[in-house]
Amino acid sequence: MSFTRTTALEEPIQVDLSARLKNHPSLIAPEPEHCPGPESKLAGQDDACAGCPNQIICASTPKGPDPDIPLITSRLCGIKHKILVLSGKGGVGKSTFTTMLAHAFAADENNMVGIMDTDICGPSIPKMMGAEAETIHVSNAGWSPVWVADNLGVMSIQFMLPSRDDAVIWRGPKKNGLIKQFLKDVEWGEMDYLLVDTPPGTSDEHLSVNSYLKESGVDGAVVVTTPQEVSLLDVRKEIDFCRKAGIKVLGIVENMSGFVCPSCKHQNRIFKATTGGARKLAKETGIPFLGAVPLDPRIGMACDYGQSFFDNFPDSPACAALQGVVERVQDEAGINRAPCEKQFDF
């Protein structure tokens, strides 16, 4: 898959989205279930490699650090704070939370904020940010983020698809290659915050983001969950992934924590915290509890219309809850807040 974008000043530039990672060898068969990875030091030598058609190819592939890491580090040197939004569970509102967090940071016009959507197969950030119909502009400096406000930019594969309904049917290497391009080729410029929205799980996209950003530095991850145990089960795995990968967990947010009636403001518990919810999990794991954000049907409506929930419904209890979460995220990341930043004008 490829696309061509032009600006008024340049000739068309062809970008090959199907290009593999620079170090990824050309395999002659799909990677087996327990494959250590073609770039692994055990490639071609592990027990799982026995009988694999790719064994000789993987064994002869050059090993070592990705040569693009220094380029990524240089490209991102102007970004002060990088925050991952993780969960492990799908449907808990990671992307929704990411957009609200971005709007909250961008409420201070002195902040430059970016969102990198690494959910390659299910990109929803552009829709929530009201930029679904936008496309990427390419210049000699690189790809330009789509700016939804003067101080809020977005990058997503959705901007590259011919139709919003086109499926992205890619294996891990292609996903990893695009994430690398988002970091290496996008002209992020000087930014205060880069929020990285991730898909569910602990797989290719998460490993790629962690490995590519390790040298440039990540402030940490915000883990999102809902109150019920079926969500917490996967969130525990995500926390374990962060610890094994050396990612600092800034804290846990309990999303959809109760339902707030838009009319009377009465709150009901839609999803019961049968095992204590995120607050208890935070205590058990020694991770900060960043706060609970209640359900408000207007949040979904704002996302569907690509509008800022804060701007349109400043009276919602969810706004006050998000304000507290933002401040605690800044505290856990060691971000100094000016006095005017301690209270958002919602």
N, C-alpha and C positions, 0 to 999 in steps of 0.2 A: 504494500500500500504506500502511496506517496501523495504529496500534495504540492501545489505551487502557489505561493503568495507573492504579491508585489506591493511595493510602495510607489509613491509618485516619483521617487528619485532614483530607483534602482531597476536593473534588469530582473526578470523573473529568476527566482532561485528554487531549484528542485531539492526537496528534502525527502530522503528515503526512510520511511517509517519502518520498513521491513529489515533495515540493516541490523546485523547482529552486534553484540558486544564485541569490542575490539579483540578481546582475548578468547572469545568463545569459538571453539573449533567447529568445523563443518562435520556434523555427525551423520552417519548413514542409517541410523535407527533411533527411535525414541529412547529417551533415558529411562532405565528401569526404575522400579518403585523405590529401591533403597540406594539409588545412585549417589555417591558422595559429591558429585558435581565435576564437570570436566576441568574446572580450574583448581580443584582441590589437590592438595599434596598427595592424597591417596588415590587420585584418579588413575584408573588402569591397574591398581595394585590391591585395592580392597577386595574382600571376599565377595562383595556384591558384583564386582566387575567380571568374575569368572564366567566365561561363555557369552559375554556381551559382545555384539558385533563392533561396538565402538572402542573396545579395550585398547587396541594398539594406538588408535587416534588419540585417545585421552592420555595414555601413558607418555606420548611424545609431545604433548602440548606444553609450551613454555609455561612455567609457573612463576609466581611472584606478584608483587603489587600491581594493581591496575595503573597503567601509565597515565590515565586521564584524571586520577585523583588530584594531582597538583593543579591541573587546570580547573577542576571543580572548586577546589579550595580558593584559588585566586578569584574565580568568578563570584564567589559568595562572601568575599572578604568585607564587602560593604554592608552586610546584614548583621545587625547587632545581636538579635535574638532569634533562635530557631526552635520552634515548639512542635512536637509531633502530637497528633490526636489519634489515639488508639482505642481499641476495645477488645477485640477477639470475637465479639458477638455481633452479628448483623442485625440491623433494625433497632438499635438502641439510640439512634439519633446522632451519630458521630458527625456526619456532614452538616446537619442542622446546627449542631453545637459549634462546629468550626465557623460557620458563617456568622452566627451570633457573636462568637468571640472576636471575629475579625471586625464586625461592625462596632463592637464595644471598644476595641483598641483604636479604630479609626475615628471614633467620636471625638477624640482629641486631634484636631486638625494638624497638630505638630508631628503626629506619628505617621510614618509611611508603613503600610501594611500590605503583605502579599499572602495569597493562598496558593499552594501547589496541590493540585488534585491528583493523587497517585492511585485512585481507584480506576484502573485502566478499563475494566470491563463494565463498570457501572458508574460512570461519571455523572454526578448530580449537582455538583457545585455550580456550574454555569447556570442551570435552571434557577437555583435558589438565589443567585446573585443577579438575576435579570439580564444575563449575557448569553443566553442560549444560541442566539442567531449570529454571534460575533465570530470573526475569524482571526487567525494569527497574522501579524505583519512581520516580515523578515527584512532585516537590513544587514549591512556589513558588520554591525556590532552584535548581531544575533537575533533571536526571536524576541519579540516584544510582548510582555504580558497584556492581557485585555484589561483596560482600566475601567472599572465600574464607578469609580469616584476619583477625585483628584488625588487622593492618598490611599487608594485601595485597588490593587491589581490581582488578577487571577490567571492561572495557567492550567489548562486541562486538555486532555485528548479530544474532548467533545468539540473543541474549536477546529479540529482537523477533519472531522467526519463529514462526508457529503450530505448525510441526512442524520437527524437526531435519533432515528430509529435503527441506524446501522449497528449491527453487533460487532464487537471487537473479539475475534476468536484467536487468541494468541497463547502460545506456550510461554513459560517463564523467561527464556532468553530475550524474546522480543519486548516483553514488559520491562525487563531490566534495562534494555537498551533505550527505551523511551524515557524512563525515569532518569537515566544518565543524561539524556539530552535536555530534559527539563532543568537539570542542575548545571550542566556545562554550557549549553547554548542559549539559554534565556538570559536576556539582559535585565536582571533584577535591579541593578543599581544600588543606591544607598537606601537601606530600609531599616526600620526599627524592629519589625516583627515579620517573620516568615512562618506561617502556619502550614503544616503538612498534613493534609487529610488522607487517611489510609483506608483501605478496604478491610473487611473482617479477616481474622485469622492471624497466623504467625508465619507467613510463607514468603514467596519470592519478593513481593513489593517491600515488605518490612525489612528483609535482609539487605536488599539493595539500598534502600534509604539509609539504613544504619551504616553500611560499609562506605557509601559515598560521602556521607556527612561527618564521619568520625573525625577526619583530619581538620575540618573547618569548625567543628564544635557544635554540639546540640545542647541547648539549655536543659531539655528533658521532655518528658511525655506526660500529657494529660490523658488519663484513662477514663473512658465514659462507660457507664453501665445503667441499667434500670434496676428497680428494687428487687425483682424476683430472682429466686435461686437459679433458674434456668439461664439467666444472663450472667450471674456471678460465677457460674461454673467455668465459662469461657474466659471471663475476665481474670480469674486466677491464673489461667494458662498464659494470658498476655503479660501479667505481672512477672511470671516466671521467665518468659521470653526476655523481658526488659532486663532482668537481673543477669541472665546468662549473656546477653548481648552488651552489657555494660551501659545501658541507658538509664539515666536517672528518672525515676517516676516522681513528677512534681506533685501528684495527688490524684484522687479519685473524685469524679463528679457523678452524682446520682441524678440522671435525667428522667423525665416523666415521673417525678416524685409527687404523686397526688395530682388531682384535677381541680383546676380553679375555674369556677363558673364566671364567665365574662360579665354577667349581670349583677349577681349578688356577692361575688368574690368568695363564696363558700368553697372550701376545699374538701374533696373526698379522695380516699385512697383507692385508685383504680387497680394498680398493681401492688399487691400485698408484699411487704418485705417479710416473707415467711421465715427467713433465717437471719434477719437483722439488717438486711440491705447493705448498701455501700458503706454506711457509717461503721457497722460492725466489721466488715471486711477490712476497712482501713485500719481499724484498731488491731485486728489479728495480724496484719501484715506489716504494721509499723509504718504505714504510708499516710501522708496527710489527707484528711477529708476536706475537699475544697468547697463542698456545698451541695445542696439539693435544688434542682430546677424543676418547678411544677409544670404539668401539662397545661397548655392553653391552646384551644383550637385555633386561635388567631395566629399562632406560630406557624402552623401548617399552611394557613391561608397566605401569610406573608411569603413563605418559601415558594408556594405555587405561583405567586405573582411576581416573584423576584424582587421583593421590596424589603426594606429594613424593618424588622419587627420593632426595634427600639424607636425609630422615628414615627411609626404609625400607631403604636400602642404603648406609650410611655407609662400608662397607669397600671400595666399588668404586674402582678407580683413576680412574674418570671423575670422582668427587667431588674427588679431589686435583687433577686437571687443571682442573676448573671453578674451584676455589679460586684457582689461579694466574691463570686468565683474569680472574676478578673483580677481583683485586688490580691486575692490569696495566691493566684498563679504568679503574679509579679513578685510577691514576697518570697515564694518558694524558689523562684528562679534567680533571686537576688537582684531584681531590677529595682533601681531607685526610682521612686515616684515623686514627682514634684507635687507640692501641696494642691495645685489645681487638678491633678490627676486622681486624687483620692476620692473625688466625688464626681461622677459623670452627670451631665445635664440631661437626664432622661425625663 
